[in-house]
Amino acid sequence: MRVAVVGGGWAGLSAAVTAVGLGHDVRLFESAAVLGGRARSVHAPALETDIDNGQHILLGAYTATLALMRDLGLDPARRFVRLPLSVRSADGTLDLRAPPGLPAPLHVAAGLLAARGLSWKEKLSALRAMTVLRRSGWKTPRGATVQEWLSLTLQPPRLRALLWAPLCIATLNTPVEQACAQLFAHVLRDSLGASRRGVSDMLIPRTTLSELWPARVEELARSGAFGQGPHGASSAAAALEIHRSTTIRRLRYTGTGPSMREETGGEGGLCAGMPAGAQRLVLDDRPEAYDAVLLCGNTPSTSRLLATLPAQPGGDAFLDDLRAFEHAPIATLTLELERSFVLPSPMLLLHEDRHRGHFGQWLFQGQDAGRRLLHVVVSDADALLQWERSSAVAGMVEQLREQLRGHAMPAVLQHALIVEKRATFLAVPDLRRPGNRTPWPGVWVAGDWTDTGYPAVLEGAVRSGRDAARAMHASFSGASLGS
Ligand SMILES: Cc1cc2nc3c(=O)[nH]c(=O)nc-3n(C[C@H](O)[C@H](O)[C@H](O)COP(=O)(O)OP(=O)(O)OC[C@H]3O[C@@H](n4cnc5c(N)ncnc54)[C@H](O)[C@@H]3O)c2cc1C
């Protein structure tokens, strides 16, 4: 079958690799010149190097992403710095580290009890909240915000400010007053509540994000390796062709689709999701027609493309759900220092004070060979955008100097401030997140915004792409869906 994937972010690439692995002939179209979507590399002229569109971390719990990397012949152990779970502040006032040697989940409980910077009351409150969550099967009251959940579990104000609010903003890119408690509970399940130690480990990429695995997909596609079987391809027709710098603006149906009897040797002709006599799809004015299209852009792009197709029963409600998503920005400030500077930990918590322009929330050691790059991450970055850029940068440099007191940070030579305005969707309660199927025959959707059970994260994108390709395949072959 001929399959088009629109979007070369982690969801689209995961969909394309899965589809080609299932034996399909796949074309992927990406607007940008570089693959990876929001998790891509960009050139920073001021720094004369490539950096990421924003610092990302993964978790040991990101099993689909790690499995995909292994399938592509990459060794995750070499591609990430693996850190045991820790929350350490740059100024040393908070230090929570899972001690070595203890099994999960005891390692987190022991880390919390031994944490520096929290009172006994705060430690016990945090443990109680985690215990209640675990016992409830990681379920929170329906429609509750994180703020409401924190009140319900009697979390003291200082603990909220010091631990829960920074964790919520960092993982959901949504402030506690608005954030969905249920999604936060899923994040806590996979981090603080992990049932195996490695699952809660934090993984920091050693390479740029585009090099991490998207570049490998392109390399295998170019060499024709996907058609040769090592990635599970079951058909000689399997191939992946990637078209970068190509924006798709319109979809339309044309002609009649292939009989599934011809394609699969099965009994019943076209099957679920594809009515008999189904049409094939054409993208813009391209000459070729596709049996299936997987739309893997963000919600605005996906709803725009779906709206170019003829109306379908249920289509308006589907589009309304997509249009209801709101987004929040993330900013990343990269600093180039005069000389090498090694942080006490590759990732440190910063105390925020927006009135003083101290917007930084997390500080990361750059993975450059010279150890001269630092990355400061600001989630929920609307307040920063109100500031003049140079003042905001000066404020954050001042913040680092104050909070890294005692570590003598070298002079800053250059900087790059990257703001991704639609970094993630706002993870509010009761958001209706669609699955991979759409009311339009032959069209599936994937992306971190689909109903993955995760907030907008890389693992959600990878799972969504994989599941969309599997659903598409099952729909055409009549096969039942794997997990
Ligand atoms: C600054 C920042 C920091 C983040 N930090 C983390 C983190 O630490 N950990 C984590 O897990 N997640 C993090 N995330 C979230 C993570 O980056 C996203 O969840 C993930 O990249 C989403 O992937 P996606 O494929 O669903 O969407 P996208 O990455 O948005 O990919 C969609 C792609 O489709 C393309 N496209 C859209 N429309 C068309 C069209 N019509 N034609 C052709 N191409 C089209 C776009 O150009 C884009 O490349 C962060 C995000 C940002 C921005």
The ligand as an ORCA input file, in Angstrom:
! r2SCAN-3c Opt
* xyz 0 1
  C      11.248     23.967     24.002
  C      10.605     22.633     24.191
  C      11.016     21.805     25.227
  C      10.436     20.551     25.394
  N      10.905     19.725     26.364
  C      10.500     18.438     26.404
  C      11.135     17.509     27.266
  O      12.053     17.846     27.998
  N      10.705     16.221     27.244
  C       9.706     15.794     26.430
  O       9.393     14.604     26.431
  N       9.071     16.673     25.591
  C       9.451     17.965     25.557
  N       8.869     18.851     24.679
  C       7.726     18.395     23.861
  C       8.185     17.632     22.615
  O       9.117     18.400     21.875
  C       6.965     17.373     21.741
  O       6.026     16.638     22.510
  C       7.257     16.561     20.495
  O       8.385     17.038     19.818
  C       6.033     16.617     19.579
  O       6.260     15.857     18.415
  P       5.160     15.765     17.275
  O       5.746     14.952     16.205
  O       3.876     15.356     17.883
  O       4.929     17.262     16.779
  P       5.937     18.281     16.077
  O       7.283     18.127     16.661
  O       5.292     19.614     16.152
  O       6.009     17.790     14.574
  C       5.066     18.143     13.619
  C       5.801     18.349     12.308
  O       4.867     18.434     11.259
  C       5.324     19.401     10.341
  N       4.145     19.863      9.589
  C       3.018     20.409     10.107
  N       2.149     20.666      9.134
  C       2.730     20.274      7.973
  C       2.307     20.303      6.607
  N       1.109     20.776      6.264
  N       3.162     19.817      5.667
  C       4.376     19.321      6.014
  N       4.809     19.296      7.293
  C       3.991     19.761      8.249
  C       5.947     20.476     11.220
  O       6.860     21.274     10.499
  C       6.629     19.614     12.272
  O       7.956     19.309     11.924
  C       9.385     20.126     24.531
  C       8.956     20.976     23.502
  C       9.558     22.205     23.325
  C       9.107     23.075     22.202
*
